[in-house]
Amino acid sequence: MTYPETVAFDWLIDNKIEFQTQVKINSYYVDFLINNTIVEIDGEYWHQLNNEKDKIRDLEISALGYNIFRIRSKEKRNSFR
């Protein structure tokens, strides 16, 4: 896990939110799965703004009935503290 993912993981644990991590959906692994909601922590290196691969991935996964929330690690790191 990256540092931002670890911060999110710890926040979910501290707040007693049930979740799964690194769940495979289609050919993708998601950061966090909470019921039918996926939370993706987007690091600066792998997930640049307007990433076409992320858009395609989100469309495929949301077509299966999942809600997807992306949190940019640079902008939201302190949200979990």
CYANA upper distance limits for C-alpha pairs under 8 A (distance plus 0.5 A):
  1 MET  CA      5 GLU  CA      6.25
  1 MET  CA      6 THR  CA      6.58
  2 THR  CA      6 THR  CA      6.68
  3 TYR  CA      7 VAL  CA      6.77
  4 PRO  CA      8 ALA  CA      6.81
  4 PRO  CA     41 ILE  CA      7.37
  4 PRO  CA     43 GLY  CA      7.97
  4 PRO  CA     73 SER  CA      6.37
  4 PRO  CA     77 ARG  CA      6.89
  5 GLU  CA      9 PHE  CA      6.50
  5 GLU  CA     31 ASP  CA      8.08
  5 GLU  CA     41 ILE  CA      6.62
  6 THR  CA     10 ASP  CA      6.58
  7 VAL  CA     11 TRP  CA      6.69
  7 VAL  CA     77 ARG  CA      8.25
  7 VAL  CA     80 PHE  CA      7.04
  7 VAL  CA     81 ARG  CA      8.22
  8 ALA  CA     12 LEU  CA      6.69
  8 ALA  CA     80 PHE  CA      6.52
  9 PHE  CA     13 ILE  CA      6.79
 10 ASP  CA     14 ASP  CA      6.50
 11 TRP  CA     15 ASN  CA      6.60
 11 TRP  CA     80 PHE  CA      6.24
 11 TRP  CA     81 ARG  CA      7.64
 12 LEU  CA     16 LYS  CA      6.64
 12 LEU  CA     17 ILE  CA      5.72
 12 LEU  CA     18 GLU  CA      8.03
 12 LEU  CA     19 PHE  CA      8.26
 13 ILE  CA     17 ILE  CA      6.64
 13 ILE  CA     18 GLU  CA      8.23
 17 ILE  CA     34 ILE  CA      8.46
 18 GLU  CA     34 ILE  CA      7.10
 19 PHE  CA     32 PHE  CA      6.99
 19 PHE  CA     33 LEU  CA      6.00
 19 PHE  CA     34 ILE  CA      5.20
 19 PHE  CA     35 ASN  CA      7.83
 20 GLN  CA     32 PHE  CA      6.20
 20 GLN  CA     33 LEU  CA      5.61
 20 GLN  CA     34 ILE  CA      7.20
 21 THR  CA     30 VAL  CA      7.42
 21 THR  CA     31 ASP  CA      5.92
 21 THR  CA     32 PHE  CA      5.04
 21 THR  CA     33 LEU  CA      6.69
 22 GLN  CA     29 TYR  CA      5.73
 22 GLN  CA     30 VAL  CA      5.61
 22 GLN  CA     31 ASP  CA      5.64
 22 GLN  CA     32 PHE  CA      6.97
 23 VAL  CA     29 TYR  CA      5.80
 23 VAL  CA     30 VAL  CA      6.02
 23 VAL  CA     31 ASP  CA      7.84
 23 VAL  CA     32 PHE  CA      7.92
 23 VAL  CA     33 LEU  CA      7.55
 24 LYS  CA     28 TYR  CA      5.97
 24 LYS  CA     29 TYR  CA      4.84
 24 LYS  CA     30 VAL  CA      7.01
 25 ILE  CA     29 TYR  CA      6.63
 25 ILE  CA     30 VAL  CA      7.75
 25 ILE  CA     61 ILE  CA      7.72
 26 ASN  CA     61 ILE  CA      8.10
 28 TYR  CA     57 ARG  CA      8.30
 30 VAL  CA     38 ILE  CA      7.33
 30 VAL  CA     39 VAL  CA      8.01
 30 VAL  CA     40 GLU  CA      7.15
 31 ASP  CA     38 ILE  CA      7.89
 31 ASP  CA     39 VAL  CA      6.78
 31 ASP  CA     40 GLU  CA      5.78
 31 ASP  CA     41 ILE  CA      7.34
 32 PHE  CA     38 ILE  CA      6.15
 32 PHE  CA     39 VAL  CA      5.62
 32 PHE  CA     40 GLU  CA      7.07
 33 LEU  CA     37 THR  CA      6.26
 33 LEU  CA     38 ILE  CA      5.16
 33 LEU  CA     39 VAL  CA      6.97
 34 ILE  CA     38 ILE  CA      6.78
 34 ILE  CA     39 VAL  CA      8.28
 36 ASN  CA     65 GLY  CA      7.75
 36 ASN  CA     66 TYR  CA      5.54
 36 ASN  CA     67 ASN  CA      6.85
 37 THR  CA     66 TYR  CA      6.11
 37 THR  CA     67 ASN  CA      5.18
 37 THR  CA     68 ILE  CA      6.38
 37 THR  CA     69 PHE  CA      8.06
 38 ILE  CA     66 TYR  CA      7.27
 38 ILE  CA     67 ASN  CA      6.49
 38 ILE  CA     68 ILE  CA      5.22
 38 ILE  CA     69 PHE  CA      6.66
 39 VAL  CA     68 ILE  CA      6.49
 39 VAL  CA     69 PHE  CA      5.41
 39 VAL  CA     70 ARG  CA      6.41
 39 VAL  CA     71 ILE  CA      7.91
 40 GLU  CA     68 ILE  CA      7.90
 40 GLU  CA     69 PHE  CA      6.67
 40 GLU  CA     70 ARG  CA      5.23
 40 GLU  CA     71 ILE  CA      6.67
 41 ILE  CA     70 ARG  CA      6.45
 41 ILE  CA     71 ILE  CA      5.45
 41 ILE  CA     72 ARG  CA      6.51
 41 ILE  CA     73 SER  CA      6.63
 42 ASP  CA     46 TRP  CA      7.72
 42 ASP  CA     47 HIS  CA      5.89
 42 ASP  CA     70 ARG  CA      7.06
 42 ASP  CA     71 ILE  CA      6.36
 42 ASP  CA     72 ARG  CA      5.22
 42 ASP  CA     73 SER  CA      6.17
 43 GLY  CA     47 HIS  CA      6.19
 43 GLY  CA     48 GLN  CA      8.41
 43 GLY  CA     72 ARG  CA      6.75
 43 GLY  CA     73 SER  CA      5.75
 43 GLY  CA     74 LYS  CA      7.63
 44 GLU  CA     48 GLN  CA      6.42
 44 GLU  CA     72 ARG  CA      7.96
 44 GLU  CA     73 SER  CA      7.50
 44 GLU  CA     74 LYS  CA      7.34
 47 HIS  CA     51 ASN  CA      6.93
 47 HIS  CA     54 ASP  CA      8.20
 50 ASN  CA     54 ASP  CA      8.46
 50 ASN  CA     55 LYS  CA      8.16
 51 ASN  CA     55 LYS  CA      6.99
 52 GLU  CA     56 ILE  CA      6.83
 53 LYS  CA     57 ARG  CA      6.60
 54 ASP  CA     58 ASP  CA      6.47
 55 LYS  CA     59 LEU  CA      6.73
 56 ILE  CA     60 GLU  CA      6.79
 57 ARG  CA     61 ILE  CA      6.69
 58 ASP  CA     62 SER  CA      6.32
 58 ASP  CA     68 ILE  CA      7.47
 59 LEU  CA     63 ALA  CA      6.57
 60 GLU  CA     64 LEU  CA      7.53
 61 ILE  CA     65 GLY  CA      7.73
 61 ILE  CA     66 TYR  CA      6.76
 62 SER  CA     66 TYR  CA      5.18
 62 SER  CA     67 ASN  CA      6.46
 62 SER  CA     68 ILE  CA      7.46
 71 ILE  CA     75 GLU  CA      8.35
 71 ILE  CA     76 LYS  CA      6.93
 72 ARG  CA     76 LYS  CA      6.43
 72 ARG  CA     77 ARG  CA      8.32
 73 SER  CA     77 ARG  CA      5.63
 76 LYS  CA     80 PHE  CA      8.24
 77 ARG  CA     81 ARG  CA      8.38
